[in-house]
Amino acid sequence: MAIRPVTGRLQWKIFATFATVKAVAGTLLAFQPLGKMPPDVYMRLTEVLRLKLSLLLHSLSDTK
């Protein structure tokens, strides 16, 4: 099985996904001590985090 080179487009996709995951996780962690995040916002952010992590893992597995 040949190893595919990481192209600039794939690097950007991985970086953009990681940056989004970092931003969403940071938002969730920032509001956790406050206990004031509305439940619907929390559910949306956790769903975005789950989808982005899934995309990141899929992108990384495609590079092997």
Secondary structure, DSSP 4 states (H G I P E B T S, - for coil): -PPPP--HHHHHHHHHHHHHHHHHHHHHHHHTTTT---HHHHHHHHHHHHHHHHHHHHHHHHT-
